[in-house]
Amino acid sequence: MALPFLFEFWAMDHQLPPDGDWRTWVIMGGRGAGKTRAGAEWVRAQVEGAGPQDTGVCRRIALVGETVDQVREVMVFGESGILACSPSDRRPEWQAGRKRLIWPNGAVAQVFSAHDPEGLRGPQFDGAWVDELAKWKKARDTWDMLQFGLRLGETPRVCVTTTPRNVGILKEILAMPSTVVTRASTEANAANLAQGFLDEVKARYAGTRLGRQELEGVLLEDVEGALWTSSALESSRVVELPELDRIVVAVDPPVTGHEGSDECGIVVAGAVTRGPVQDWRAYVLGDASVSAATPAVWAKAAIAAMERFGAEKLVAEVNQGGDLVESVIRQVDPMVPLKKVHAARGKAARAEPVAALYEQGRVFHVRDLGGLEDQMCRMTTRGYDGTGSPDRVDALVWALTELMIEPAAKWRRPQVRAV
């Protein structure tokens, strides 16, 4: 029967090439999201014609993976590879000695390793499938050599299937105007994955930065000179919390309150402050930030976070709103314990002492803080390297300053005795 091989009938949206005039199609997804199947089916669609002997759009395809073995075992012979996806009358023949596939209509797919970029010097193609580019050690050299070889046909195209990683060449490809992107999480392909696998990876990685990369297919960017890095934040992850001595909610209100305004950063943190100051530990418990919120909305969100976590105090920056900030909060809860703070220095300068606490291993994160952690990994000593304002980071800084930095300064301050 032909139906099992009609991929357009079975495919998920992210597995089908977008319309339009593009040169590179990047399928960026989590583990098991169906990227390999999409790449294999795209190759089929390029080389096959209406009949088994009819020619397709492409006659010369490059198959590029990290190693030759990985191309062979995943892209060619894998359960979602080209051979498994091909009907018997159109199935290509594998020529091991020459490391290539030959279709009944004469189309050829040649295998290349990213460990040997020079192997792409000389051959020419009218299409290519590139797998897991983000983990190649020689990704830039290999990609450059491939581009020089894509010189056959009217519109040579490349399909890139990869789990995202913060590497320069992938970000450059994504930024090209000739690139189109489809994204998918592991969950999108749950029907074709073992439930035990899904349960295990969710239990281990859901709500972590590694999980956002490997399960949700999100490209996580750390900028050069960032005060925090993905690896450092991941190492600070905790599942069980100790008994906390203090919990506060910190708010960094936006300047305005309408659809185009910045986020209102609302971060919840707690601390264990028993014993010597060097033994104090802080725990970031939640990110309740809201976007494009009116003052009434963010004030309600902040007070709701206080009630949810049992916080003792609301810490709010009042540089922009002055008495208006307090007025808005009091309208929601007239009795809320409120501390107003004023920023005398820039955001980066205020963030550095807090970043030092992380370097000392004294701050820990629970899961599901993705938006906050994304901003943290874009905050540098020069300022914020991202769009908008880092309001979540600012709220974090106020919370940890209240819990750790200011009390520690008072604790260390020498006491002057009256004479």
N, C-alpha and C positions, 0 to 999 in steps of 0.2 A: 504494500500500500504506500502511496506517495505522501499521505497526510503527515506522518511522523517527521518527514524531511522538509515540510513547508514551514520554515522558521518564522515567517511573518505571521503565521496563524498562532504560534505558541509563544512568541517572544514577549518579554516585558518591554515597556517603553524605553528604558535606558539601554536596551540591547539593540535597538534599531537606529541606523544612522540618520542624523537630522537632515532635513531638506536644506537646499541652498548651495551656494558656491563656496565650499570649504576645501582646504588642503589637508588639514590634520584633524582627525576625530579622536579625542581623548575620552576613554571610558574609565572614569575614576570611581572606584567603589571599594567597599569593605571586603574582607575575606569571604569567599563563597557567594559573592553577589552575582555571579554569572558572567564575569568579564571574559573568561577564556572562551566560553561558548559563543559569546557575541563576536569575539575576534575571529574564531574559526568560521562562523557562519558568514561574516563579512568577506573573508577570503573566498569562500564558495561563491558568494554572490558576484564577486569580481571576475572569477575565472570561468564560471559555467555559462553556457549559452542556453538557448531554448531546448536543444537536444543534446545528447551525450557527446556528439562530435562537433557541435557548433561552438564557435569561439565566443568568449565573453568580452568584457570591457578590458581586462588585463590579460597579458600573456607571460609576463615576467614579474614574479612576486619575490620579495625578500622577507624571510622569517627571521627576526632578530630577537634573541633572548640573552640572558646573562651568560650562559654556557651552551655549547652544542648539545650536551646531554639534556639540559632543561628544555631546549627547543624540541628535541626529539620526544622526550617523555611527557611533556605537557602540551605543547602546541600541535604536535603531529599525532602521537599515539595515546595521548591522555583521554580520559573518559569524556571530556568535552572538547577534545582536539579535532583536527580536520578529518582524520580517517573515521572517527566515530560518528561524525555528523554527516558523512557523505553516503548517498544511496549507492547500491552495488554497481549500477551502470555508469556512475560518474565518479567512483572512488579512484583517487590517484594511486599510483604505484610508488612505493618508497624505494629509492635507490641508495642503500646505505653507503656504498663506496664513494658516491659523489655527493652525499648529503643533500638530497633533493627529492621533491615529489614531482611526478609527471602525470598529468591528467589525460584521459582518453582523447581530448581535443588538442593536445599538444602543449597546453599551458604548463609552465614550470615554476615551482617555488623552491628557492635555494635557501639553505640554512646558514646563519652566521652567528658568531659569538661576540658579545660585547667586550669580552676580554681581549679581542683581537680587532680593533677598529680598522687596521690596515687591510684586513680581509675584504672590506667593502670597497677598497680602492680598485677600480677597473670595471667590475660588473655594473650593468645598468638595468633599471627596472621601471615599470609603470605602476607599481603599487608595493606596499610593505605593511606587514603586521609586526608591531613592536610590543613585547610583553615585559611587564615589571621594570620599566625604564628607571623608575625612581630608586631602585636599589643597585643599579649598575655602578661599579667602581670607576669605569671609564665612560660614563654616560655622555658627556659633552663631546668627546672625540668620536665616539661611535655615531651619535646623532648627526654630527657634522659630515662625516664620511657618507652616511646614508643619504643626506640631502643632495650631495653631489651626484649620487648614483640614480636619483629619481628623475630621469630625463627622457623617458620614453612615453609615447602616447600624448593625448591632448591635455589631460588633467591628472597627472600622477598624484595619488593620495596615500596617506598613511593612517592606519588605525593603531592607536596606542592604548593598551590595556594595562592598568597599573593601580596598585594601592598607593595612595598619596604619601609622599614624604617631603620634608622641607629641604629640597635640593634646588639649586639655582636653575639648572637646565629645564626642569619640569615647570617651574614658575615662568620662565621665559617662553616656553611653548604655549602655556595657558594664556599668556598676555598677547600673543600674536593675533592680529585681526583675522587671519585665515584659519584660526583654530576654533572648533566647536567642541563643547563638553557635554557629556551626560554623566550623571552621578547616581549612585545607588548604595544603600546600606546592605549589610549582610541580611537583615530582616526581610528585605525585599524579595529574596530568593528562598525564604523559609520553607516553602513547599517542596523544595528539592534538596533540603539539608536534613541531616539526622537531628532529631529533637534533642538527643543527649548532647550533641555538639553545641547547639544553640544555648541550652541551659547552662552548660559549663562556661562558655565564653562570656555569657551575660553575667553570670555570678562573679566571674573573675575581673572582667574589664568594663562592664557597663558603668557609665558615669565618670570614667577616667579619661585623661588625654590620650593614652594609648588606645583605649576603646573607641574614642572618637575618630582616631586615624584608621585603625584596623577593622573596626566594625561598621562605623558610619561613613567611612570614606571621605572624611573631612581633611583638607590640607591645613595643617597646623604650622604656622610660621613663627619662628624665633628670629628676631632681627639682630644684626651685629651690635654688640655692646649692650644687649638687654640686661636689665637688672635681675630678671628671672628667666630660666630656661625650662623647656618641657621636661627634660630629664630630671632636673632638680625638683620640680613640682611633683612629678610622678613619684619620686623617692620620699616625698613628704606625706604620701597618702596614708590615711588610717581608716580602719573599719569600726573599731571599738573606741569609745571615748571614755576618759576618766571622769571622775566626779569633778565638775568645774566649780571654781570659787566665784567667778564673775562671768556674766554674759551681757554684752551690749549690742545695740543695733546702731550702725552709723549711716548717715544720709548725706549725699552730695547732691543737693537740688539743682536742676537746670536753671539757666538764667531766665528762660521763658517757659511757658507751659502750653504748647500747641503741637500740632502734628509734625512740624519741622524742627522742633527743639531737640537738644541732646537728651540722652537717657538720664534718668534719676538713679544714681548709684545707691543701692541699699544692701549693705553687707552685714551679716550676723557673725560675731566671733565671741569666743569664750576663752577663759584662761584659768590655769592652775597656778596660784600665787602663794602657795604654802612654802615655807622654808626660805633658804637664801635666794637672793635675786637671780643668781646664775642657774638656779634650778627651775625657774618659772618657765612654763610652756603655754603657748597659745594655740587655739584650734579655730579654724575658719569653718563655720557651721552651715552657712547658707548664703545664697545670692538671690535676693528678692527684688532686684532692680526692675524698673518698668520703663518703657519707651514712650516717647511723645505723650507724656502724662500731664494733665492739669495739676495744679498744686493740691487740690482736694484728693486726686487719685493717688499721687505719690505719698501724701501724708497718711492716707488710710492704709496703703501697702506697708509703710514703715511700722505703723502701730500694730497692724496685724502680725507682722514678723516678730515684734516684741512679745505679743501674747502667745504666739506659736512656740517660741523658744524659751519663754520665761525670762526675758531680759530685764535687767534692773534699771536700764537707762537708755535714752535715745540721745545720740551725739549727732548734731547737725551743723554743717558748715553754713555760716550766715553772711559770707562775704558779699554774695550777689543780692540776696533778698533782705538782709538786715532783719528788722522787726517783723517784716511780712512773713518770713519763714516760721518764726515762733507763732505768729497769729494764726497761720494756716493749721499748724499742728494742734494748737489749743482748741481750734474749732472742732477738731475730730475728737480729742480727748483733753479736756481742760486740766486734768490732774497728772498727765504723763510726766515722769521725771525727765527733764530735758537739760542737756548741756550744750550751749552754743559755743562753737569754736570758730576762730578767725585764721585765715591762711596768711601768714606774713611772708612766706617764701613760695617759690614755684612748685608745681606738682612733683617734678623730678627730684628736687632738693628734699622735699618732705618724704618722698618714697625711699630715699637711700638708707636712712636708719632702719626702716622696716625691712628692706631687702637684706640688711646685715643680720637681722634676727633669723631670717631663713638660712643664710650661709652658716650660721652657728647651729643649725638643726633644732631651732626652738619654736618653729611654727609648723603646724600640720594642717592638712586639708582633708575634708570628707569628699565624697564623690559628688558629681553633678554640679560642678562649678565651672563649666566650660566657657561661658561668656566672660567671666572674671579672669580666668586663667589665660584666655586669648589676649586680653588687654595687657595682662602682666608681662607676657612674653614680647610685647611691643613697646614697653616702657624702657627707655634708656636714660643714661645720665644727661643726655642732650635734650631730652623731652620725649614726647609720645610719637612714635613712628607709625601712625595709623590715621584713619579717617575719624572725624568727630573728636570728642573729648573723652579721656579715660575716666569717666565718672565712677565706674565700678572700682577701679584701682584707688581712686581718691577716697572712696568710702572705706575701702579696706585699710588704707593708711590711717584714717581717723580712728577706726575701731582698734587697731593694734597700738596706735599711739596712746589711746585712752587706757588700754589694758596692760601694756608692757612698758612703753618708753617713759611716759610721764611718772608712773608710780616708781619705776626703777630709779629715775633721777632724784625723786624725793627720798627714796630709801638710802641712796648713796650720799646725799647732801649732809655734810657735817653739822651736827647740832651745836649751836652756840649757847653756852651757859651764861646766865646773868651773874654779875658780880656786885 
